[in-house]
Amino acid sequence: MVDLQNVTLRVEHLGKTFGNHEVLKDIDFCVQKGEVISVIGASGSGKSTLLRCINMLETPTSGHVFYHGKVIENKPKEISLYRANVGMVFQSFNLFANMKVLKNCMVGAEKVRKKSESEAKQLAMTFLKKVGMGAYINARPHQLSGGQKQRVAIARALAMEPDVLLFDEPTSALDPEMVGEVLEVIKQLANEGLTMVIVTHEMAFARDVSTRVVFMDKGVIEEEGSPEQIFGHPKSERTKAFLSRFTSQ
């Protein structure tokens, strides 16, 4: 049962069309405080587009996004404030190449949160240490490995002190040996109670870290439930077919 008092994010009748291609079809979805939701599904099922619509990086074609019960209007100032509370970590890191690690993690807190330089620096240092990147504050992004870049990107998002953190396939651009270090950081955040929505193809991770798993197929939410239900007792034939690829490996 959804506790409406506890709902942080909600989308209602969300649709997204690119030209003649309908990517999302009438999606209803909510995120309660403290939940860790993994969104799984095949490539092209609409997972990343859903995340981008939730964060208003894509404007929904239909439907609405609500934050603490208030609809998010498509106005630059409102969206900027909203994104300060609903952070996003991208698969391609999106670090500022011309800034050192520390400045990368300070700039949002200074520009958007209007923190003083010393406050922003303190926040940045706190979260860089948290993700194991405290020793790299003077490095530039090109000097870091993929796993290190992604941990800096997570620290940068955390330095905004978000209410919710969205992850769009945070390990898909990484070499296999670097995947574990990033998943470990996300697992730690989950254990601390941070509200997160994670689009991922790491099935064992989704099973172990999530409070709820959402399976998307062809632009709709085909099935959702606890990790035990989705991975152990899926109801939908499409879910069973998708997961059978992973259990047979």
C-alpha positions, -999 to 999 in steps of 0.1 A, spaced: 0 0 0 12 35 -8 13 59 21 3 92 4 16 112 33 50 97 26 51 102 -12 80 124 -23 76 121 -61 47 111 -82 39 109 -119 4 106 -132 -6 96 -167 29 104 -180 35 100 -217 64 109 -239 65 109 -277 94 116 -300 79 123 -334 57 93 -342 75 71 -316 56 67 -283 83 60 -257 62 62 -225 25 53 -224 3 66 -195 27 59 -167 16 61 -130 45 59 -106 54 71 -72 84 73 -49 80 72 -11 106 87 13 133 62 21 126 39 -9 153 25 -31 136 17 -64 154 -2 -92 140 2 -127 149 -27 -149 140 -37 -185 155 -42 -219 171 -14 -239 145 8 -254 118 0 -228 116 36 -217 136 34 -184 160 63 -190 133 85 -206 111 80 -175 140 92 -153 146 122 -176 110 131 -175 109 128 -137 138 152 -136 123 174 -163 153 170 -185 127 159 -211 93 176 -211 65 151 -208 41 150 -238 13 143 -214 7 139 -177 23 156 -147 52 153 -123 44 161 -86 70 168 -59 55 167 -24 21 169 -39 28 201 -60 28 198 -98 61 209 -114 54 236 -140 76 239 -170 92 272 -159 130 275 -158 132 290 -122 108 264 -108 126 235 -126 160 247 -114 148 247 -77 132 213 -82 164 198 -97 183 210 -66 161 187 -46 159 159 -71 194 152 -81 206 131 -110 237 110 -117 243 102 -154 260 72 -170 285 96 -188 295 114 -155 290 149 -170 317 164 -149 330 199 -158 363 192 -176 377 227 -169 372 224 -131 392 204 -105 373 177 -85 367 200 -55 353 228 -76 331 203 -95 315 194 -62 312 230 -49 297 248 -79 261 236 -75 259 243 -38 273 278 -45 252 287 -76 219 270 -68 218 265 -31 235 299 -26 260 285 0 290 305 9 323 293 -6 334 279 28 300 261 33 302 247 -2 338 235 3 329 218 36 299 200 19 321 190 -11 349 176 12 324 157 33 309 139 4 342 134 -15 355 117 16 323 97 18 328 82 -17 365 76 -12 377 105 -33 390 129 -7 426 125 -19 417 137 -54 404 172 -48 430 188 -70 427 163 -99 410 172 -131 384 148 -146 408 136 -174 432 123 -148 406 100 -132 394 65 -141 358 60 -150 350 46 -116 366 76 -99 347 100 -122 314 84 -113 322 86 -76 330 123 -80 297 127 -99 278 110 -70 296 133 -45 287 163 -66 250 153 -65 251 146 -27 267 181 -21 234 196 -32 218 177 -2 190 163 -24 157 149 -12 159 122 -39 187 110 -61 181 95 -96 207 73 -112 206 66 -149 226 34 -155 255 46 -133 277 17 -142 270 12 -179 300 33 -191 325 17 -168 350 -11 -173 338 -43 -155 365 -40 -128 352 -5 -118 315 -14 -115 319 -28 -80 334 3 -65 305 25 -77 278 0 -67 294 -2 -32 289 36 -28 253 34 -39 247 4 -16 261 25 13 237 54 5 208 29 4 218 16 39 218 52 51 182 57 40 187 80 10 156 80 -13 168 67 -47 155 56 -81 181 36 -100 179 26 -137 202 -4 -138 211 -36 -157 229 -50 -127 203 -76 -116 221 -90 -86 225 -54 -73 188 -46 -80 178 -77 -61 200 -70 -31 197 -32 -26 161 -23 -36 130 -20 -15 110 -21 -47 117 -32 -83 99 -19 -114 101 -38 -146 94 -17 -178 86 -31 -212 76 -13 -244 70 20 -226 48 8 -198 53 -5 -162 47 -42 -168 52 -53 -132 64 -39 -99 69 -54 -64 95 -64 -38 128 -78 -50 116 -112 -37 84 -111 -57 99 -98 -90 130 -120 -90 115 -150 -72 79 -151 -83 73 -128 -113 36 -128 -125 40 -114 -160 52 -136 -188 72 -107 -201 90 -103 -167 97 -140 -166 112 -139 -202 134 -109 -194 147 -123 -161 153 -158 -176 182 -143 -196 200 -134 -164 192 -166 -144 204 -188 -172 238 -170 -175 
